[in-house]
Amino acid sequence: MKKIEILVVEDEPKLAQTISDFLRIQNYEVETALTGNKALEYFCQNKQKVDLILLDLMLPDISGYTVLKEIRKISEVPVIILSARSAVADQMSGFEKGADDYITKPFTLALVKMHIEAVLKRAGKLRTMVEYNDLQADVNAQLLFYKEQHIPTTRKEFDLMIYFMEHPGIVLPRDTILNAVWEYDYTGDVRTIDTLVKQLRKKMGEGCNYIRTVYGVGYIFGEDIHEN
């Protein structure tokens, strides 16, 4: 499951690190840029990956408004301004220049989280539910339901089930699953997948048999699929 990626543009290294660490805990992918030019360089090379930008206005090289202007020439990616300028006129100026939201400093991280979620929802980037027949998964709350009954899962069990639900009817080799769910940063054995599948099957019970083994290859997820 691809994580939502946020680009944090903030020239104060300590604040940039604090925000980034917090967002990673919230399960976001995060990139940071300490200058406007670095932000533009990264975004131009990765605009298909970036889902939202947190943009400080007071940068050491170019204005945050200049960064926003250049971004708006090529993308409608959601941008939330971070600024110590709290006057209504400053906030209105930010919206007029193409910002999607405006947060004044100082701010709490909880407030930043709420603004991010609200903007992502408006942009249609924040999924709330993934469904397949009688299975439902609340992505934000990390909750899995089968026939409206909550199925307790670990984080990786949940991520694996989301991946299956998003790829029904496709034979998924173990290596492919491992790379997708662990995002290429896991060096363990592919048998980890087998262990998680076994745990999920046990938790959901015999009536839920969507995950089928493709012997010698991996798994296939879906309805009325016979094991090979």
mmCIF file of the C-alpha atoms, coordinates in Angstrom:
data_MODEL
# 
_entry.id   MODEL 
# 
loop_
_atom_site.group_PDB 
_atom_site.id 
_atom_site.type_symbol 
_atom_site.label_atom_id 
_atom_site.label_alt_id 
_atom_site.label_comp_id 
_atom_site.label_asym_id 
_atom_site.label_entity_id 
_atom_site.label_seq_id 
_atom_site.pdbx_PDB_ins_code 
_atom_site.Cartn_x 
_atom_site.Cartn_y 
_atom_site.Cartn_z 
_atom_site.occupancy 
_atom_site.B_iso_or_equiv 
_atom_site.pdbx_formal_charge 
_atom_site.auth_seq_id 
_atom_site.auth_comp_id 
_atom_site.auth_asym_id 
_atom_site.auth_atom_id 
_atom_site.pdbx_PDB_model_num 
ATOM 1   C CA . MET A 1 1   ? 0.000   0.000   0.000   1.00 0.00 ? 1   MET A CA 1 
ATOM 2   C CA . LYS A 1 2   ? 1.548   3.261   -1.119  1.00 0.00 ? 2   LYS A CA 1 
ATOM 3   C CA . LYS A 1 3   ? 1.866   5.766   1.682   1.00 0.00 ? 3   LYS A CA 1 
ATOM 4   C CA . ILE A 1 4   ? 0.794   9.360   1.198   1.00 0.00 ? 4   ILE A CA 1 
ATOM 5   C CA . GLU A 1 5   ? 3.919   11.450  0.642   1.00 0.00 ? 5   GLU A CA 1 
ATOM 6   C CA . ILE A 1 6   ? 4.286   14.907  2.187   1.00 0.00 ? 6   ILE A CA 1 
ATOM 7   C CA . LEU A 1 7   ? 7.009   17.384  1.264   1.00 0.00 ? 7   LEU A CA 1 
ATOM 8   C CA . VAL A 1 8   ? 7.947   19.557  4.252   1.00 0.00 ? 8   VAL A CA 1 
ATOM 9   C CA . VAL A 1 9   ? 9.545   22.842  3.223   1.00 0.00 ? 9   VAL A CA 1 
ATOM 10  C CA . GLU A 1 10  ? 10.922  24.487  6.374   1.00 0.00 ? 10  GLU A CA 1 
ATOM 11  C CA . ASP A 1 11  ? 14.257  26.251  6.863   1.00 0.00 ? 11  ASP A CA 1 
ATOM 12  C CA . GLU A 1 12  ? 14.546  25.607  10.606  1.00 0.00 ? 12  GLU A CA 1 
ATOM 13  C CA . PRO A 1 13  ? 16.201  22.163  10.761  1.00 0.00 ? 13  PRO A CA 1 
ATOM 14  C CA . LYS A 1 14  ? 14.928  21.315  14.243  1.00 0.00 ? 14  LYS A CA 1 
ATOM 15  C CA . LEU A 1 15  ? 11.320  22.206  13.388  1.00 0.00 ? 15  LEU A CA 1 
ATOM 16  C CA . ALA A 1 16  ? 11.555  20.411  10.039  1.00 0.00 ? 16  ALA A CA 1 
ATOM 17  C CA . GLN A 1 17  ? 12.813  17.282  11.826  1.00 0.00 ? 17  GLN A CA 1 
ATOM 18  C CA . THR A 1 18  ? 10.109  17.485  14.500  1.00 0.00 ? 18  THR A CA 1 
ATOM 19  C CA . ILE A 1 19  ? 7.344   17.772  11.912  1.00 0.00 ? 19  ILE A CA 1 
ATOM 20  C CA . SER A 1 20  ? 8.831   15.005  9.775   1.00 0.00 ? 20  SER A CA 1 
ATOM 21  C CA . ASP A 1 21  ? 9.234   12.595  12.681  1.00 0.00 ? 21  ASP A CA 1 
ATOM 22  C CA . PHE A 1 22  ? 5.646   13.221  13.775  1.00 0.00 ? 22  PHE A CA 1 
ATOM 23  C CA . LEU A 1 23  ? 4.246   12.665  10.280  1.00 0.00 ? 23  LEU A CA 1 
ATOM 24  C CA . ARG A 1 24  ? 6.189   9.430   9.873   1.00 0.00 ? 24  ARG A CA 1 
ATOM 25  C CA . ILE A 1 25  ? 4.640   8.182   13.106  1.00 0.00 ? 25  ILE A CA 1 
ATOM 26  C CA . GLN A 1 26  ? 1.277   8.980   11.493  1.00 0.00 ? 26  GLN A CA 1 
ATOM 27  C CA . ASN A 1 27  ? 2.257   6.642   8.619   1.00 0.00 ? 27  ASN A CA 1 
ATOM 28  C CA . TYR A 1 28  ? 3.093   9.303   6.041   1.00 0.00 ? 28  TYR A CA 1 
ATOM 29  C CA . GLU A 1 29  ? 6.089   9.186   3.743   1.00 0.00 ? 29  GLU A CA 1 
ATOM 30  C CA . VAL A 1 30  ? 8.045   12.415  4.281   1.00 0.00 ? 30  VAL A CA 1 
ATOM 31  C CA . GLU A 1 31  ? 10.657  14.374  2.374   1.00 0.00 ? 31  GLU A CA 1 
ATOM 32  C CA . THR A 1 32  ? 12.156  17.619  3.663   1.00 0.00 ? 32  THR A CA 1 
ATOM 33  C CA . ALA A 1 33  ? 13.656  20.665  1.986   1.00 0.00 ? 33  ALA A CA 1 
ATOM 34  C CA . LEU A 1 34  ? 15.378  23.466  3.899   1.00 0.00 ? 34  LEU A CA 1 
ATOM 35  C CA . THR A 1 35  ? 15.321  25.924  0.997   1.00 0.00 ? 35  THR A CA 1 
ATOM 36  C CA . GLY A 1 36  ? 12.855  26.945  -1.674  1.00 0.00 ? 36  GLY A CA 1 
ATOM 37  C CA . ASN A 1 37  ? 15.112  25.910  -4.520  1.00 0.00 ? 37  ASN A CA 1 
ATOM 38  C CA . LYS A 1 38  ? 15.659  22.456  -3.019  1.00 0.00 ? 38  LYS A CA 1 
ATOM 39  C CA . ALA A 1 39  ? 11.904  22.103  -2.660  1.00 0.00 ? 39  ALA A CA 1 
ATOM 40  C CA . LEU A 1 40  ? 11.301  23.014  -6.295  1.00 0.00 ? 40  LEU A CA 1 
ATOM 41  C CA . GLU A 1 41  ? 14.083  20.703  -7.462  1.00 0.00 ? 41  GLU A CA 1 
ATOM 42  C CA . TYR A 1 42  ? 12.637  17.759  -5.558  1.00 0.00 ? 42  TYR A CA 1 
ATOM 43  C CA . PHE A 1 43  ? 9.056   18.455  -6.549  1.00 0.00 ? 43  PHE A CA 1 
ATOM 44  C CA . CYS A 1 44  ? 9.819   18.859  -10.251 1.00 0.00 ? 44  CYS A CA 1 
ATOM 45  C CA . GLN A 1 45  ? 11.551  15.485  -10.224 1.00 0.00 ? 45  GLN A CA 1 
ATOM 46  C CA . ASN A 1 46  ? 8.914   13.741  -8.110  1.00 0.00 ? 46  ASN A CA 1 
ATOM 47  C CA . LYS A 1 47  ? 5.626   15.561  -8.685  1.00 0.00 ? 47  LYS A CA 1 
ATOM 48  C CA . GLN A 1 48  ? 3.768   12.313  -9.326  1.00 0.00 ? 48  GLN A CA 1 
ATOM 49  C CA . LYS A 1 49  ? 4.776   11.031  -5.882  1.00 0.00 ? 49  LYS A CA 1 
ATOM 50  C CA . VAL A 1 50  ? 4.111   14.086  -3.716  1.00 0.00 ? 50  VAL A CA 1 
ATOM 51  C CA . ASP A 1 51  ? 0.550   14.215  -2.368  1.00 0.00 ? 51  ASP A CA 1 
ATOM 52  C CA . LEU A 1 52  ? 0.783   17.364  -0.222  1.00 0.00 ? 52  LEU A CA 1 
ATOM 53  C CA . ILE A 1 53  ? 3.238   20.151  0.600   1.00 0.00 ? 53  ILE A CA 1 
ATOM 54  C CA . LEU A 1 54  ? 3.743   21.924  3.926   1.00 0.00 ? 54  LEU A CA 1 
ATOM 55  C CA . LEU A 1 55  ? 5.319   25.230  2.903   1.00 0.00 ? 55  LEU A CA 1 
ATOM 56  C CA . ASP A 1 56  ? 7.011   27.797  5.134   1.00 0.00 ? 56  ASP A CA 1 
ATOM 57  C CA . LEU A 1 57  ? 6.917   31.332  3.722   1.00 0.00 ? 57  LEU A CA 1 
ATOM 58  C CA . MET A 1 58  ? 10.167  32.641  5.212   1.00 0.00 ? 58  MET A CA 1 
ATOM 59  C CA . LEU A 1 59  ? 12.870  30.693  3.400   1.00 0.00 ? 59  LEU A CA 1 
ATOM 60  C CA . PRO A 1 60  ? 16.570  31.661  3.150   1.00 0.00 ? 60  PRO A CA 1 
ATOM 61  C CA . ASP A 1 61  ? 16.810  31.829  -0.639  1.00 0.00 ? 61  ASP A CA 1 
ATOM 62  C CA . ILE A 1 62  ? 13.437  32.521  -2.240  1.00 0.00 ? 62  ILE A CA 1 
ATOM 63  C CA . SER A 1 63  ? 10.019  33.315  -0.817  1.00 0.00 ? 63  SER A CA 1 
ATOM 64  C CA . GLY A 1 64  ? 7.556   30.546  -0.087  1.00 0.00 ? 64  GLY A CA 1 
ATOM 65  C CA . TYR A 1 65  ? 5.161   32.443  -2.329  1.00 0.00 ? 65  TYR A CA 1 
ATOM 66  C CA . THR A 1 66  ? 7.666   32.106  -5.175  1.00 0.00 ? 66  THR A CA 1 
ATOM 67  C CA . VAL A 1 67  ? 7.804   28.370  -4.523  1.00 0.00 ? 67  VAL A CA 1 
ATOM 68  C CA . LEU A 1 68  ? 4.004   28.222  -4.568  1.00 0.00 ? 68  LEU A CA 1 
ATOM 69  C CA . LYS A 1 69  ? 3.839   30.235  -7.804  1.00 0.00 ? 69  LYS A CA 1 
ATOM 70  C CA . GLU A 1 70  ? 6.255   27.884  -9.564  1.00 0.00 ? 70  GLU A CA 1 
ATOM 71  C CA . ILE A 1 71  ? 4.463   24.796  -8.286  1.00 0.00 ? 71  ILE A CA 1 
ATOM 72  C CA . ARG A 1 72  ? 1.110   26.109  -9.486  1.00 0.00 ? 72  ARG A CA 1 
ATOM 73  C CA . LYS A 1 73  ? 2.515   26.393  -13.009 1.00 0.00 ? 73  LYS A CA 1 
ATOM 74  C CA . ILE A 1 74  ? 2.819   22.610  -13.196 1.00 0.00 ? 74  ILE A CA 1 
ATOM 75  C CA . SER A 1 75  ? 0.616   21.099  -10.505 1.00 0.00 ? 75  SER A CA 1 
ATOM 76  C CA . GLU A 1 76  ? -2.509  21.435  -8.377  1.00 0.00 ? 76  GLU A CA 1 
ATOM 77  C CA . VAL A 1 77  ? -0.964  19.446  -5.516  1.00 0.00 ? 77  VAL A CA 1 
ATOM 78  C CA . PRO A 1 78  ? -2.458  20.545  -2.163  1.00 0.00 ? 78  PRO A CA 1 
ATOM 79  C CA . VAL A 1 79  ? -0.281  23.129  -0.396  1.00 0.00 ? 79  VAL A CA 1 
ATOM 80  C CA . ILE A 1 80  ? -0.610  24.156  3.247   1.00 0.00 ? 80  ILE A CA 1 
ATOM 81  C CA . ILE A 1 81  ? 1.259   27.326  4.205   1.00 0.00 ? 81  ILE A CA 1 
ATOM 82  C CA . LEU A 1 82  ? 3.081   27.478  7.535   1.00 0.00 ? 82  LEU A CA 1 
ATOM 83  C CA . SER A 1 83  ? 3.701   31.066  8.614   1.00 0.00 ? 83  SER A CA 1 
ATOM 84  C CA . ALA A 1 84  ? 4.225   33.323  11.608  1.00 0.00 ? 84  ALA A CA 1 
ATOM 85  C CA . ARG A 1 85  ? 2.201   35.942  9.757   1.00 0.00 ? 85  ARG A CA 1 
ATOM 86  C CA . SER A 1 86  ? -1.189  35.649  11.413  1.00 0.00 ? 86  SER A CA 1 
ATOM 87  C CA . ALA A 1 87  ? -2.996  38.699  10.037  1.00 0.00 ? 87  ALA A CA 1 
ATOM 88  C CA . VAL A 1 88  ? -6.174  38.033  8.087   1.00 0.00 ? 88  VAL A CA 1 
ATOM 89  C CA . ALA A 1 89  ? -4.715  39.930  5.132   1.00 0.00 ? 89  ALA A CA 1 
ATOM 90  C CA . ASP A 1 90  ? -1.713  37.573  5.056   1.00 0.00 ? 90  ASP A CA 1 
ATOM 91  C CA . GLN A 1 91  ? -3.942  34.515  5.176   1.00 0.00 ? 91  GLN A CA 1 
ATOM 92  C CA . MET A 1 92  ? -6.155  35.876  2.395   1.00 0.00 ? 92  MET A CA 1 
ATOM 93  C CA . SER A 1 93  ? -3.070  36.569  0.315   1.00 0.00 ? 93  SER A CA 1 
ATOM 94  C CA . GLY A 1 94  ? -1.964  32.971  0.758   1.00 0.00 ? 94  GLY A CA 1 
ATOM 95  C CA . PHE A 1 95  ? -5.286  31.627  -0.479  1.00 0.00 ? 95  PHE A CA 1 
ATOM 96  C CA . GLU A 1 96  ? -5.336  34.075  -3.392  1.00 0.00 ? 96  GLU A CA 1 
ATOM 97  C CA . LYS A 1 97  ? -1.901  32.843  -4.472  1.00 0.00 ? 97  LYS A CA 1 
ATOM 98  C CA . GLY A 1 98  ? -3.099  29.239  -4.616  1.00 0.00 ? 98  GLY A CA 1 
ATOM 99  C CA . ALA A 1 99  ? -2.677  27.774  -1.127  1.00 0.00 ? 99  ALA A CA 1 
ATOM 100 C CA . ASP A 1 100 ? -5.231  25.213  0.032   1.00 0.00 ? 100 ASP A CA 1 
ATOM 101 C CA . ASP A 1 101 ? -4.851  25.987  3.743   1.00 0.00 ? 101 ASP A CA 1 
ATOM 102 C CA . TYR A 1 102 ? -2.946  28.258  6.096   1.00 0.00 ? 102 TYR A CA 1 
ATOM 103 C CA . ILE A 1 103 ? -1.540  27.422  9.547   1.00 0.00 ? 103 ILE A CA 1 
ATOM 104 C CA . THR A 1 104 ? -0.085  30.154  11.725  1.00 0.00 ? 104 THR A CA 1 
ATOM 105 C CA . LYS A 1 105 ? 2.948   29.653  13.940  1.00 0.00 ? 105 LYS A CA 1 
ATOM 106 C CA . PRO A 1 106 ? 3.277   28.587  16.685  1.00 0.00 ? 106 PRO A CA 1 
ATOM 107 C CA . PHE A 1 107 ? 1.147   25.508  16.130  1.00 0.00 ? 107 PHE A CA 1 
ATOM 108 C CA . THR A 1 108 ? 0.635   22.113  17.698  1.00 0.00 ? 108 THR A CA 1 
ATOM 109 C CA . LEU A 1 109 ? 1.429   18.958  15.777  1.00 0.00 ? 109 LEU A CA 1 
ATOM 110 C CA . ALA A 1 110 ? -2.085  17.704  16.444  1.00 0.00 ? 110 ALA A CA 1 
ATOM 111 C CA . LEU A 1 111 ? -3.445  20.780  14.653  1.00 0.00 ? 111 LEU A CA 1 
ATOM 112 C CA . VAL A 1 112 ? -1.152  20.170  11.692  1.00 0.00 ? 112 VAL A CA 1 
ATOM 113 C CA . LYS A 1 113 ? -2.416  16.589  11.508  1.00 0.00 ? 113 LYS A CA 1 
ATOM 114 C CA . MET A 1 114 ? -6.041  17.758  11.445  1.00 0.00 ? 114 MET A CA 1 
ATOM 115 C CA . HIS A 1 115 ? -5.363  20.290  8.694   1.00 0.00 ? 115 HIS A CA 1 
ATOM 116 C CA . ILE A 1 116 ? -3.502  17.721  6.614   1.00 0.00 ? 116 ILE A CA 1 
ATOM 117 C CA . GLU A 1 117 ? -6.316  15.199  6.887   1.00 0.00 ? 117 GLU A CA 1 
ATOM 118 C CA . ALA A 1 118 ? -8.944  17.806  6.005   1.00 0.00 ? 118 ALA A CA 1 
ATOM 119 C CA . VAL A 1 119 ? -7.033  18.977  2.926   1.00 0.00 ? 119 VAL A CA 1 
ATOM 120 C CA . LEU A 1 120 ? -6.308  15.434  1.750   1.00 0.00 ? 120 LEU A CA 1 
ATOM 121 C CA . LYS A 1 121 ? -9.970  14.524  2.108   1.00 0.00 ? 121 LYS A CA 1 
ATOM 122 C CA . ARG A 1 122 ? -11.043 17.540  0.048   1.00 0.00 ? 122 ARG A CA 1 
ATOM 123 C CA . ALA A 1 123 ? -8.483  16.580  -2.592  1.00 0.00 ? 123 ALA A CA 1 
ATOM 124 C CA . GLY A 1 124 ? -9.752  12.996  -2.651  1.00 0.00 ? 124 GLY A CA 1 
ATOM 125 C CA . LYS A 1 125 ? -6.337  11.675  -1.656  1.00 0.00 ? 125 LYS A CA 1 
ATOM 126 C CA . LEU A 1 126 ? -7.181  10.323  1.767   1.00 0.00 ? 126 LEU A CA 1 
ATOM 127 C CA . ARG A 1 127 ? -8.862  6.959   1.536   1.00 0.00 ? 127 ARG A CA 1 
ATOM 128 C CA . THR A 1 128 ? -11.121 6.034   4.374   1.00 0.00 ? 128 THR A CA 1 
ATOM 129 C CA . MET A 1 129 ? -12.514 2.637   3.393   1.00 0.00 ? 129 MET A CA 1 
ATOM 130 C CA . VAL A 1 130 ? -11.355 -0.213  1.170   1.00 0.00 ? 130 VAL A CA 1 
ATOM 131 C CA . GLU A 1 131 ? -14.040 -2.832  0.516   1.00 0.00 ? 131 GLU A CA 1 
ATOM 132 C CA . TYR A 1 132 ? -14.274 -6.236  -1.111  1.00 0.00 ? 132 TYR A CA 1 
ATOM 133 C CA . ASN A 1 133 ? -17.601 -8.036  -0.808  1.00 0.00 ? 133 ASN A CA 1 
ATOM 134 C CA . ASP A 1 134 ? -18.133 -8.587  2.930   1.00 0.00 ? 134 ASP A CA 1 
ATOM 135 C CA . LEU A 1 135 ? -14.684 -7.335  3.888   1.00 0.00 ? 135 LEU A CA 1 
ATOM 136 C CA . GLN A 1 136 ? -14.192 -3.696  4.882   1.00 0.00 ? 136 GLN A CA 1 
ATOM 137 C CA . ALA A 1 137 ? -10.993 -1.990  5.950   1.00 0.00 ? 137 ALA A CA 1 
ATOM 138 C CA . ASP A 1 138 ? -10.866 1.448   7.547   1.00 0.00 ? 138 ASP A CA 1 
ATOM 139 C CA . VAL A 1 139 ? -7.481  2.679   6.358   1.00 0.00 ? 139 VAL A CA 1 
ATOM 140 C CA . ASN A 1 140 ? -7.239  5.661   8.689   1.00 0.00 ? 140 ASN A CA 1 
ATOM 141 C CA . ALA A 1 141 ? -8.233  3.748   11.817  1.00 0.00 ? 141 ALA A CA 1 
ATOM 142 C CA . GLN A 1 142 ? -6.367  0.586   10.740  1.00 0.00 ? 142 GLN A CA 1 
ATOM 143 C CA . LEU A 1 143 ? -9.432  -1.570  11.411  1.00 0.00 ? 143 LEU A CA 1 
ATOM 144 C CA . LEU A 1 144 ? -10.509 -4.673  9.484   1.00 0.00 ? 144 LEU A CA 1 
ATOM 145 C CA . PHE A 1 145 ? -14.090 -5.980  9.425   1.00 0.00 ? 145 PHE A CA 1 
ATOM 146 C CA . TYR A 1 146 ? -15.540 -9.224  8.064   1.00 0.00 ? 146 TYR A CA 1 
ATOM 147 C CA . LYS A 1 147 ? -19.345 -9.396  7.917   1.00 0.00 ? 147 LYS A CA 1 
ATOM 148 C CA . GLU A 1 148 ? -19.370 -6.302  10.132  1.00 0.00 ? 148 GLU A CA 1 
ATOM 149 C CA . GLN A 1 149 ? -17.335 -8.090  12.823  1.00 0.00 ? 149 GLN A CA 1 
ATOM 150 C CA . HIS A 1 150 ? -14.022 -6.514  13.815  1.00 0.00 ? 150 HIS A CA 1 
ATOM 151 C CA . ILE A 1 151 ? -11.009 -8.691  13.051  1.00 0.00 ? 151 ILE A CA 1 
ATOM 152 C CA . PRO A 1 152 ? -8.040  -7.693  15.241  1.00 0.00 ? 152 PRO A CA 1 
ATOM 153 C CA . THR A 1 153 ? -4.829  -7.457  13.241  1.00 0.00 ? 153 THR A CA 1 
ATOM 154 C CA . THR A 1 154 ? -1.253  -6.375  13.622  1.00 0.00 ? 154 THR A CA 1 
ATOM 155 C CA . ARG A 1 155 ? -0.058  -3.470  11.495  1.00 0.00 ? 155 ARG A CA 1 
ATOM 156 C CA . LYS A 1 156 ? 1.557   -5.715  8.892   1.00 0.00 ? 156 LYS A CA 1 
ATOM 157 C CA . GLU A 1 157 ? -1.396  -8.098  8.779   1.00 0.00 ? 157 GLU A CA 1 
ATOM 158 C CA . PHE A 1 158 ? -3.606  -5.097  8.044   1.00 0.00 ? 158 PHE A CA 1 
ATOM 159 C CA . ASP A 1 159 ? -1.259  -3.740  5.352   1.00 0.00 ? 159 ASP A CA 1 
ATOM 160 C CA . LEU A 1 160 ? -1.097  -7.165  3.737   1.00 0.00 ? 160 LEU A CA 1 
ATOM 161 C CA . MET A 1 161 ? -4.887  -7.485  3.669   1.00 0.00 ? 161 MET A CA 1 
ATOM 162 C CA . ILE A 1 162 ? -5.216  -4.022  2.104   1.00 0.00 ? 162 ILE A CA 1 
ATOM 163 C CA . TYR A 1 163 ? -2.739  -5.048  -0.590  1.00 0.00 ? 163 TYR A CA 1 
ATOM 164 C CA . PHE A 1 164 ? -4.720  -8.199  -1.322  1.00 0.00 ? 164 PHE A CA 1 
ATOM 165 C CA . MET A 1 165 ? -8.023  -6.307  -1.417  1.00 0.00 ? 165 MET A CA 1 
ATOM 166 C CA . GLU A 1 166 ? -6.575  -3.793  -3.865  1.00 0.00 ? 166 GLU A CA 1 
ATOM 167 C CA . HIS A 1 167 ? -5.331  -6.544  -6.229  1.00 0.00 ? 167 HIS A CA 1 
ATOM 168 C CA . PRO A 1 168 ? -8.134  -9.119  -6.561  1.00 0.00 ? 168 PRO A CA 1 
ATOM 169 C CA . GLY A 1 169 ? -7.833  -11.850 -9.151  1.00 0.00 ? 169 GLY A CA 1 
ATOM 170 C CA . ILE A 1 170 ? -4.116  -11.321 -9.715  1.00 0.00 ? 170 ILE A CA 1 
ATOM 171 C CA . VAL A 1 171 ? -1.463  -13.938 -8.964  1.00 0.00 ? 171 VAL A CA 1 
ATOM 172 C CA . LEU A 1 172 ? 0.920   -12.209 -6.561  1.00 0.00 ? 172 LEU A CA 1 
ATOM 173 C CA . PRO A 1 173 ? 4.383   -13.733 -6.147  1.00 0.00 ? 173 PRO A CA 1 
ATOM 174 C CA . ARG A 1 174 ? 5.791   -13.644 -2.625  1.00 0.00 ? 174 ARG A CA 1 
ATOM 175 C CA . ASP A 1 175 ? 8.625   -11.323 -3.641  1.00 0.00 ? 175 ASP A CA 1 
ATOM 176 C CA . THR A 1 176 ? 6.146   -8.864  -5.144  1.00 0.00 ? 176 THR A CA 1 
ATOM 177 C CA . ILE A 1 177 ? 4.038   -8.880  -1.995  1.00 0.00 ? 177 ILE A CA 1 
ATOM 178 C CA . LEU A 1 178 ? 7.085   -8.444  0.222   1.00 0.00 ? 178 LEU A CA 1 
ATOM 179 C CA . ASN A 1 179 ? 8.377   -5.495  -1.800  1.00 0.00 ? 179 ASN A CA 1 
ATOM 180 C CA . ALA A 1 180 ? 4.980   -3.803  -1.854  1.00 0.00 ? 180 ALA A CA 1 
ATOM 181 C CA . VAL A 1 181 ? 4.013   -4.249  1.788   1.00 0.00 ? 181 VAL A CA 1 
ATOM 182 C CA . TRP A 1 182 ? 7.481   -3.665  3.253   1.00 0.00 ? 182 TRP A CA 1 
ATOM 183 C CA . GLU A 1 183 ? 8.447   -1.083  0.606   1.00 0.00 ? 183 GLU A CA 1 
ATOM 184 C CA . TYR A 1 184 ? 11.763  -2.690  -0.299  1.00 0.00 ? 184 TYR A CA 1 
ATOM 185 C CA . ASP A 1 185 ? 13.283  -2.155  3.156   1.00 0.00 ? 185 ASP A CA 1 
ATOM 186 C CA . TYR A 1 186 ? 12.867  -5.689  4.506   1.00 0.00 ? 186 TYR A CA 1 
ATOM 187 C CA . THR A 1 187 ? 15.752  -8.137  4.268   1.00 0.00 ? 187 THR A CA 1 
ATOM 188 C CA . GLY A 1 188 ? 14.081  -11.116 5.900   1.00 0.00 ? 188 GLY A CA 1 
ATOM 189 C CA . ASP A 1 189 ? 12.653  -14.294 4.425   1.00 0.00 ? 189 ASP A CA 1 
ATOM 190 C CA . VAL A 1 190 ? 9.657   -14.343 2.063   1.00 0.00 ? 190 VAL A CA 1 
ATOM 191 C CA . ARG A 1 191 ? 8.187   -16.996 4.371   1.00 0.00 ? 191 ARG A CA 1 
ATOM 192 C CA . THR A 1 192 ? 7.148   -14.052 6.530   1.00 0.00 ? 192 THR A CA 1 
ATOM 193 C CA . ILE A 1 193 ? 4.270   -13.664 4.045   1.00 0.00 ? 193 ILE A CA 1 
ATOM 194 C CA . ASP A 1 194 ? 3.172   -17.259 4.666   1.00 0.00 ? 194 ASP A CA 1 
ATOM 195 C CA . THR A 1 195 ? 3.132   -16.634 8.413   1.00 0.00 ? 195 THR A CA 1 
ATOM 196 C CA . LEU A 1 196 ? 0.991   -13.516 8.066   1.00 0.00 ? 196 LEU A CA 1 
ATOM 197 C CA . VAL A 1 197 ? -1.427  -15.247 5.687   1.00 0.00 ? 197 VAL A CA 1 
ATOM 198 C CA . LYS A 1 198 ? -1.782  -18.142 8.120   1.00 0.00 ? 198 LYS A CA 1 
ATOM 199 C CA . GLN A 1 199 ? -2.550  -15.687 10.931  1.00 0.00 ? 199 GLN A CA 1 
ATOM 200 C CA . LEU A 1 200 ? -5.112  -13.815 8.849   1.00 0.00 ? 200 LEU A CA 1 
ATOM 201 C CA . ARG A 1 201 ? -6.878  -17.012 7.792   1.00 0.00 ? 201 ARG A CA 1 
ATOM 202 C CA . LYS A 1 202 ? -7.078  -18.138 11.404  1.00 0.00 ? 202 LYS A CA 1 
ATOM 203 C CA . LYS A 1 203 ? -8.444  -14.803 12.593  1.00 0.00 ? 203 LYS A CA 1 
ATOM 204 C CA . MET A 1 204 ? -11.093 -14.535 9.872   1.00 0.00 ? 204 MET A CA 1 
ATOM 205 C CA . GLY A 1 205 ? -12.229 -18.146 10.156  1.00 0.00 ? 205 GLY A CA 1 
ATOM 206 C CA . GLU A 1 206 ? -12.986 -20.865 7.634   1.00 0.00 ? 206 GLU A CA 1 
ATOM 207 C CA . GLY A 1 207 ? -15.909 -18.945 6.114   1.00 0.00 ? 207 GLY A CA 1 
ATOM 208 C CA . CYS A 1 208 ? -13.607 -16.279 4.715   1.00 0.00 ? 208 CYS A CA 1 
ATOM 209 C CA . ASN A 1 209 ? -11.468 -18.061 2.144   1.00 0.00 ? 209 ASN A CA 1 
ATOM 210 C CA . TYR A 1 210 ? -10.535 -15.245 -0.197  1.00 0.00 ? 210 TYR A CA 1 
ATOM 211 C CA . ILE A 1 211 ? -6.766  -15.710 0.173   1.00 0.00 ? 211 ILE A CA 1 
ATOM 212 C CA . ARG A 1 212 ? -5.737  -18.740 -1.873  1.00 0.00 ? 212 ARG A CA 1 
ATOM 213 C CA . THR A 1 213 ? -2.312  -20.274 -2.284  1.00 0.00 ? 213 THR A CA 1 
ATOM 214 C CA . VAL A 1 214 ? -0.730  -20.532 -5.726  1.00 0.00 ? 214 VAL A CA 1 
ATOM 215 C CA . TYR A 1 215 ? 1.780   -23.262 -4.992  1.00 0.00 ? 215 TYR A CA 1 
ATOM 216 C CA . GLY A 1 216 ? 5.344   -22.475 -5.881  1.00 0.00 ? 216 GLY A CA 1 
ATOM 217 C CA . VAL A 1 217 ? 4.471   -18.834 -6.643  1.00 0.00 ? 217 VAL A CA 1 
ATOM 218 C CA . GLY A 1 218 ? 2.532   -16.932 -3.993  1.00 0.00 ? 218 GLY A CA 1 
ATOM 219 C CA . TYR A 1 219 ? -1.110  -16.019 -3.497  1.00 0.00 ? 219 TYR A CA 1 
ATOM 220 C CA . ILE A 1 220 ? -4.226  -14.865 -5.284  1.00 0.00 ? 220 ILE A CA 1 
ATOM 221 C CA . PHE A 1 221 ? -7.061  -12.987 -3.621  1.00 0.00 ? 221 PHE A CA 1 
ATOM 222 C CA . GLY A 1 222 ? -10.681 -13.064 -4.664  1.00 0.00 ? 222 GLY A CA 1 
ATOM 223 C CA . GLU A 1 223 ? -14.049 -14.709 -4.779  1.00 0.00 ? 223 GLU A CA 1 
ATOM 224 C CA . ASP A 1 224 ? -14.621 -18.224 -6.159  1.00 0.00 ? 224 ASP A CA 1 
ATOM 225 C CA . ILE A 1 225 ? -10.942 -18.767 -6.905  1.00 0.00 ? 225 ILE A CA 1 
ATOM 226 C CA . HIS A 1 226 ? -9.820  -22.374 -6.697  1.00 0.00 ? 226 HIS A CA 1 
ATOM 227 C CA . GLU A 1 227 ? -6.425  -23.265 -5.375  1.00 0.00 ? 227 GLU A CA 1 
ATOM 228 C CA . ASN A 1 228 ? -3.912  -24.571 -7.844  1.00 0.00 ? 228 ASN A CA 1 
# 
